[in-house]
Amino acid sequence: MSRKYFGTDGIRGRVGSGPITPEFVMKLGWAAGKVFAKQGRNNIIIGKDTRISGYMFEAALEAGIVAAGVNVTMIGPMPTPAVAYLTRTFRAACGIVISASHNPYYDNGIKFFGGDGEKLQDDIELEIERMIDEPMTTVESARLGKVKRLDDAAGRYIEFCKSTVPNSGFSLNGLRIVLDCAHGATYHVAPAVMRELGADIITIGANPDGLNINEEVGQTSPKHLQEKVLEYRADLGIAFDGDGDRVAFVDEYGKLMDGDELLFIIAQYQAKISPIKGVVGTLMSNLGLELALQDLGIELIRANVGDRYVNEQMRTHGYILGGESSGHIICHDVMTTGDGIVAALKVLQALVAHGKPISALRNGMTKAPMKMINVRINNRVDLDKHEAVQAAIKDITNRLEGRGRILLRPSGTEPVIRVMVEAQDAAMVESSVVELADIVREAVA
């Protein structure tokens, strides 16, 4: 059954347009409340990132859920994985996150977690969609839901993050770390976690004003972090995105380390503790990651892009580690979903154990040249049936002679088609991806 509102990661768009309006979000809250009330579950947790529209949508969701006769627990600005954790901890019916992740402040979105802390099951999302189209009715006053605020939400999550590393013998003493919180949901959590574990912390991107989330800071804009690592002669830098489910590192030389490299570092370290059969990546995972894992005797399974699909493959194969080059890293031994802080701590565990600079930990992996161009679209186009695009793919594939790969895919979160080419020859990658992106651009014009 096709979806009317939900995408691969909830509902997202420009504030005030389409479904991202107070009226729709109130109806969405009501629909979700009705669906979970039928199951006899009576508490929904709501968290948000730091963008200004979060206040508006928080109130709209609250009104809709309460009108459906379901209680609400508000936790305020918190990372997306914290909502998943607290939903499971408090045995809530579901958790709702108001966030557009790495997007600018003028976008926002709504995503759900089930009571188990996992992404909401498809059948429940479809039932919520069906209820959205039903007339909204309010329960009688005696049955209205109640609202409370969880004042110690941040403290609970900080303690959880710290619990994911060994209780004895582990310390970040002596490490100088620059933390970039993207003026987002990790601003009051990540620095506390790292400081309480002993690190010398310098923070940037930790002063949200509702409008500056992801603005030239954070995991998607690491230049400022790279400069600060060099300026302060730090051992490393860590950047999160707006809602804290993605992470990137910067080494002591100011060089960026993406999700593929971090996944390799974690896998290499974990393999020394206990055997790992496989790791789940995506279609975008670098060929160098696959080859490096092979050298460790670890299989790389490629899922469709999106942490939902990575999670599904991890469950299917029984693997505890997976992630994306974008920085979503899922550690199923401690967490149900992608968690930037938890993933960062896993990398720091490897760093402390090896006693080497962070740059040395990726020596076993050599990334193949890869380039991706985002081609903006106004309408969905079936490129599988577009002759010029298919002819270009065939031609470039022949030129790669089996030593590279091409990927075209529509984004699940933005109105773009991602055009990617990967090969051993950097010059061929550059010319091929530009050529193909130009042809795709003409096709969608």
C-alpha positions in Angstrom: 0.0 0.0 0.0 1.4 3.4 -1.0 2.0 6.1 1.6 0.2 9.4 1.4 2.1 11.4 4.1 5.0 9.3 5.5 8.3 9.1 3.8 11.3 6.9 4.7 11.9 9.0 7.8 8.6 10.4 8.9 7.0 13.5 7.4 9.2 16.4 6.5 8.9 19.7 4.5 8.9 23.5 4.5 7.2 25.0 7.5 3.8 26.4 6.5 3.6 24.3 3.3 2.0 21.0 2.5 1.7 18.9 5.6 4.0 20.9 7.8 1.3 23.2 9.1 -0.1 23.5 12.7 -3.5 22.3 11.4 -2.1 19.1 9.9 0.3 18.4 12.8 -2.6 18.7 15.3 -4.6 16.2 13.2 -1.6 14.0 13.0 -1.3 14.0 16.8 -5.0 13.2 17.1 -4.7 10.4 14.6 -1.7 8.9 16.4 -3.5 9.2 19.7 -6.6 7.4 18.4 -4.5 4.6 16.9 -2.6 4.0 20.2 -5.7 4.4 22.4 -7.3 1.5 20.5 -4.3 -0.6 21.6 -5.0 0.5 25.2 -1.8 2.5 25.4 -2.0 5.9 27.0 1.2 7.9 27.0 3.1 9.5 24.1 6.5 11.2 24.6 7.3 14.3 22.5 10.8 15.7 22.0 12.2 18.2 19.5 15.3 19.8 18.2 16.1 23.5 18.5 14.4 25.1 15.5 12.0 27.9 16.2 8.9 26.2 14.7 9.3 23.4 17.2 7.3 25.4 19.8 4.4 25.6 17.4 4.4 22.0 16.4 4.9 20.8 20.0 1.7 22.6 21.0 -0.2 21.3 18.0 0.8 17.7 18.6 -0.1 18.1 22.3 -3.5 19.5 21.5 -4.3 16.7 19.0 -3.1 13.9 21.3 -4.9 15.2 24.3 -8.1 15.6 22.2 -7.8 11.9 21.4 -7.8 11.1 25.2 -4.1 10.2 25.4 -1.6 11.5 27.9 1.6 13.4 26.8 5.0 13.6 28.3 7.1 16.6 27.0 10.9 16.4 27.2 11.8 19.5 25.2 14.9 19.8 23.1 16.6 16.4 23.0 18.4 14.3 20.4 16.3 12.0 18.3 17.9 8.8 19.8 17.2 10.2 23.3 13.5 10.1 22.4 13.8 6.5 21.3 15.6 5.6 24.5 13.1 7.4 26.8 10.2 5.9 24.9 11.4 2.5 25.7 12.5 3.3 29.2 9.0 4.7 30.2 7.1 2.0 28.2 5.3 4.7 26.3 3.0 3.9 23.4 5.3 5.8 21.1 7.8 8.6 20.9 7.4 11.6 18.5 10.4 13.7 17.4 9.8 17.2 15.9 12.9 17.7 13.7 14.1 18.1 10.2 17.5 16.7 11.1 20.3 18.3 9.0 17.9 20.6 7.1 17.8 24.4 7.6 15.6 26.0 10.3 12.8 26.8 7.9 12.1 23.1 7.4 10.6 20.8 10.0 9.3 17.3 10.3 7.6 14.7 12.5 8.9 11.2 13.0 7.8 8.4 15.3 9.3 5.6 17.4 7.4 2.6 18.6 7.3 1.6 22.2 10.3 -0.6 21.7 12.4 2.4 20.6 12.5 1.2 17.0 11.1 3.1 14.0 7.3 2.7 13.8 6.0 -0.4 12.1 4.6 0.2 8.6 1.1 -1.1 9.4 0.9 1.4 12.3 2.0 4.3 10.1 -0.6 3.3 7.5 -3.3 3.2 10.2 -2.3 6.7 11.3 -2.5 7.9 7.7 -6.0 6.4 7.5 -7.1 8.1 10.6 -5.8 11.5 9.4 -8.4 11.5 6.8 -11.2 10.8 9.3 -13.2 13.7 10.9 -11.5 14.9 14.1 -13.6 14.5 17.2 -12.7 15.4 20.8 -13.3 13.0 23.7 -15.5 14.2 26.5 -13.8 16.5 29.0 -13.4 13.8 31.7 -11.5 11.6 29.3 -9.1 14.3 27.9 -5.4 13.4 28.1 -3.1 15.1 30.6 0.3 16.7 30.0 3.4 16.6 32.1 7.0 17.6 31.6 9.9 15.2 32.3 12.4 17.7 33.9 15.3 15.2 34.2 15.2 14.0 30.6 18.7 15.3 29.7 20.2 13.9 32.9 18.7 10.5 32.2 20.1 10.4 28.7 23.5 11.6 29.7 23.8 8.8 32.2 22.6 6.3 29.5 25.3 7.5 27.1 28.0 7.1 29.7 26.7 3.6 30.5 27.5 2.4 27.0 31.3 2.5 27.7 33.1 0.4 30.3 32.5 1.4 33.9 36.1 0.7 35.0 39.3 1.7 33.4 37.8 3.9 30.7 38.5 7.6 30.8 38.9 10.5 28.3 41.4 12.2 30.6 44.2 13.9 28.6 42.1 14.2 25.4 41.3 17.7 24.1 38.1 17.5 21.9 36.3 20.2 20.0 32.6 19.4 19.9 30.3 20.9 17.3 26.7 20.6 18.3 25.2 22.3 15.1 23.2 24.6 17.4 21.0 21.6 17.6 19.6 19.1 20.0 22.9 17.8 21.4 24.0 21.3 22.7 23.2 20.6 26.3 23.9 16.8 26.3 27.1 15.9 24.3 29.4 18.4 26.2 28.2 17.0 29.5 28.8 13.4 28.5 32.3 14.1 27.3 33.3 16.3 30.2 32.0 13.8 32.8 34.1 11.1 31.2 37.2 13.4 31.7 37.8 15.1 28.3 38.9 18.7 27.9 36.0 20.0 25.8 35.9 23.1 23.6 32.4 23.6 22.2 31.1 25.3 19.1 27.6 25.4 17.6 26.2 25.1 21.2 24.2 28.4 21.3 20.9 27.7 19.6 18.5 30.6 18.9 15.9 28.8 16.9 17.2 30.1 13.5 20.8 29.0 13.5 20.5 25.2 13.6 22.9 23.6 11.0 23.9 27.1 9.8 27.6 26.7 8.7 28.2 24.4 11.6 27.6 20.7 12.5 28.1 17.4 10.7 27.0 18.7 7.3 29.2 21.9 7.5 32.5 20.7 9.2 34.8 23.5 7.9 34.5 25.5 11.1 35.2 22.4 13.2 38.3 21.6 11.1 39.7 25.1 11.7 39.1 24.9 15.4 40.8 21.6 15.8 43.9 23.1 14.3 43.6 26.3 16.2 43.3 24.7 19.6 45.7 21.9 18.7 43.0 19.4 19.7 43.4 15.6 19.5 40.2 15.5 17.5 36.9 17.1 16.7 33.3 15.6 16.7 30.4 17.1 14.9 26.7 16.2 15.3 23.8 17.1 13.0 20.8 19.1 14.2 18.9 16.2 15.9 22.0 14.2 17.0 21.5 11.0 15.1 24.5 11.6 12.8 28.2 12.1 13.6 31.4 12.9 11.9 35.0 13.2 13.3 37.9 15.4 12.4 41.4 14.1 13.0 44.3 16.0 14.6 45.3 17.2 11.2 41.9 18.7 10.5 41.0 16.0 8.1 37.3 14.9 8.0 36.4 11.3 8.8 33.0 10.2 7.5 30.6 7.4 8.6 32.3 4.7 6.5 35.7 5.4 8.3 34.0 5.5 11.7 32.2 2.3 11.0 35.5 0.6 10.1 37.2 1.8 13.3 34.3 0.5 15.4 34.2 -2.8 13.6 38.0 -3.3 13.8 37.9 -2.6 17.5 34.8 -4.8 18.2 36.3 -7.7 16.3 39.2 -7.8 18.7 36.8 -8.2 21.6 34.4 -10.7 20.1 33.9 -12.2 16.6 31.9 -10.2 14.1 30.4 -12.0 11.1 29.1 -8.9 9.3 28.4 -5.2 9.2 25.5 -3.6 7.3 26.2 -0.6 5.1 24.3 0.9 2.2 24.4 1.3 -1.5 26.4 4.5 -0.8 29.1 2.8 1.4 32.5 3.2 0.0 34.2 0.3 -1.8 37.2 0.9 0.4 35.1 0.0 3.5 34.0 -3.3 1.9 37.5 -4.3 1.1 38.9 -3.3 4.5 36.2 -5.3 6.3 37.0 -8.3 4.0 40.6 -8.1 5.2 39.2 -8.5 8.7 37.1 -11.5 7.7 33.9 -9.4 8.0 31.2 -9.3 5.4 29.6 -6.0 4.3 25.8 -6.3 3.5 24.5 -3.4 1.5 21.0 -2.1 2.3 19.0 0.6 0.6 20.0 4.1 1.8 18.2 5.1 5.0 18.7 4.0 8.6 15.4 2.3 8.5 16.7 -0.1 5.9 20.0 -0.5 7.6 18.1 -1.5 10.8 16.0 -4.0 8.9 19.0 -5.7 7.4 20.8 -5.8 10.8 17.7 -7.5 12.3 17.5 -9.9 9.4 21.1 -11.0 9.6 21.5 -10.7 13.3 24.3 -8.1 13.1 24.9 -5.6 15.8 26.7 -2.9 13.8 25.6 -0.9 10.8 25.6 2.5 9.4 25.8 5.0 6.5 28.6 7.1 5.1 26.4 10.1 6.1 27.2 9.4 9.7 24.1 7.4 10.9 25.7 4.6 12.9 23.7 2.0 14.7 25.1 -0.1 17.6 22.5 -2.6 18.4 24.4 -3.9 21.4 23.4 -0.8 23.2 20.9 1.2 21.2 17.9 0.6 18.9 18.6 3.4 16.4 21.3 5.7 15.0 22.9 7.7 17.8 25.7 10.2 17.2 26.8 10.4 20.8 26.9 6.7 21.4 28.7 6.1 18.1 31.2 8.8 19.0 31.9 7.0 22.3 32.4 3.7 20.5 35.1 5.4 18.4 36.7 6.9 21.5 36.8 3.5 23.1 38.9 2.3 20.2 41.1 5.4 20.4 41.7 4.9 24.1 42.4 1.2 23.7 44.9 1.7 20.9 46.6 4.7 22.5 47.3 6.1 19.0 46.1 9.4 17.4 42.7 9.1 15.7 44.3 9.4 12.3 46.1 6.1 12.8 43.0 4.2 13.4 41.8 4.3 9.8 45.1 3.2 8.3 43.6 -0.2 7.4 41.1 1.4 5.1 41.8 3.2 1.8 38.7 5.0 0.4 38.0 4.6 -3.3 37.4 8.0 -5.0 33.7 8.7 -4.9 31.7 11.8 -5.9 28.0 12.5 -5.5 26.1 15.4 -7.1 22.5 16.3 -6.0 20.2 17.2 -8.9 17.2 19.1 -7.7 13.8 18.0 -9.0 10.3 19.4 -8.9 8.5 16.2 -9.8 9.4 12.5 -9.5 10.8 11.1 -12.8 11.2 7.4 -13.6 14.8 7.5 -14.8 14.7 3.7 -15.5 12.6 4.5 -18.5 14.5 7.6 -19.7 16.5 6.6 -22.8 19.3 9.2 -22.6 19.9 8.5 -18.9 20.1 4.8 -19.4 22.4 5.1 -22.4 24.7 7.3 -20.4 24.8 4.8 -17.5 25.6 2.0 -20.0 28.4 4.0 -21.6 30.0 5.1 -18.3 29.7 1.5 -17.0 31.6 0.2 -20.0 34.3 2.8 -19.4 34.7 1.8 -15.8 35.5 -1.7 -17.0 34.2 -3.4 -13.8 36.5 -1.2 -11.5 33.7 1.1 -10.2 30.0 1.6 -9.8 27.2 4.1 -10.6 24.2 4.8 -8.4 21.2 7.0 -9.1 18.6 7.3 -6.4 15.9 9.8 -5.3 16.5 11.1 -1.8 14.0 10.1 0.9 14.3 13.4 2.7 15.0 16.1 0.0 13.6 16.9 -3.5 16.8 15.7 -5.2 18.2 12.8 -7.2 21.6 11.7 -5.9 24.0 10.9 -8.7 27.1 8.9 -7.5 30.1 7.5 -9.3 32.8 5.5 -7.5 36.0 4.1 -9.1 39.7 3.6 -8.5 40.5 6.4 -11.0 39.7 9.8 -9.5 39.8 11.7 -12.8 37.3 9.2 -14.3 35.1 9.6 -11.3 35.1 13.4 -11.7 34.3 13.5 -15.4 31.8 10.7 -15.2 29.7 12.1 -12.4 29.5 15.5 -13.9 28.6 14.1 -17.3 25.8 11.9 -15.8 24.5 14.7 -13.5 24.1 17.0 -16.5 22.1 14.4 -18.4 19.9 13.7 -15.4 19.4 17.4 -15.0 18.2 17.7 -18.5 15.9 14.7 -18.0 14.1 16.2 -15.0 13.9 19.8 -16.3 
